[in-house]
Amino acid sequence: MARSRLQKKKLNGEVIYQDVLNCNLDDATMILFWFADNKIVEKMTKKFEKLKNGCKIITIWGPLPGYLPTKVEFPFILNEV
């Protein structure tokens, strides 16, 4: 569904459906991250440290630990690397 919406609106982007703990995020420019489980957040925070400068991470309900939000439109929080 998300891929077809990107195509319909002629937007450049890629939707990846993979295990978040095992996927490659090296080329990511924007990530939707909705997890609250501390074990997953801790593992992903380490992955996020390796992201390119300017990569945006959207969270729901609260910011990522160690990041100051750049924009808040509750319940969405925009964090930037």
C-alpha positions in Angstrom: 0.0 0.0 0.0 2.7 2.5 0.9 4.7 1.7 -2.2 1.7 2.3 -4.4 1.0 5.6 -2.7 4.6 6.7 -3.4 4.2 5.8 -7.1 0.8 7.5 -7.4 2.2 10.7 -6.0 5.4 10.3 -8.0 7.5 10.6 -4.8 11.0 9.3 -4.6 11.4 6.8 -1.8 11.6 3.2 -0.8 9.6 1.3 1.7 11.4 -1.6 3.4 9.5 -4.3 5.2 12.2 -6.2 7.2 13.1 -7.1 10.7 14.2 -3.8 12.2 17.0 -5.3 14.1 18.6 -6.9 11.0 17.9 -4.4 8.2 20.5 -2.2 6.7 19.8 1.5 7.4 23.0 2.9 5.9 21.2 4.9 3.1 18.2 5.9 5.2 17.1 9.5 5.1 13.9 9.0 7.1 12.8 6.3 9.5 9.5 5.7 11.2 10.3 4.1 14.6 7.4 3.2 16.8 8.9 0.7 19.3 8.7 1.2 23.1 10.4 -2.1 24.1 13.6 -1.0 25.9 15.6 -3.9 24.5 14.8 -2.9 20.9 15.3 0.8 21.6 18.7 0.2 23.1 19.8 -2.0 20.1 18.4 0.5 17.6 20.0 3.5 19.3 23.4 2.0 18.6 22.4 1.5 14.9 21.1 5.1 14.8 24.5 6.4 15.9 25.9 5.2 12.5 23.3 7.0 10.4 24.2 9.8 8.0 24.0 13.3 9.3 20.6 14.8 8.8 18.7 11.5 8.8 15.3 12.0 10.4 13.7 9.5 12.8 10.0 9.9 13.5 8.9 8.4 16.8 5.4 8.2 18.4 4.6 9.5 21.9 8.1 10.4 22.9 11.6 11.3 21.7 14.4 8.8 21.3 16.7 8.6 24.4 19.6 10.9 23.9 18.1 13.0 21.1 16.4 16.4 21.3 13.3 16.6 19.1 13.5 19.0 16.2 9.8 19.1 15.7 6.7 17.9 17.6 3.2 17.4 16.2 1.8 15.2 18.9 1.8 12.2 18.9 4.6 12.4 16.3 8.1 13.5 17.3 10.8 14.3 14.7 14.3 13.5 15.8 17.4 14.3 13.6 20.8 12.7 13.6 
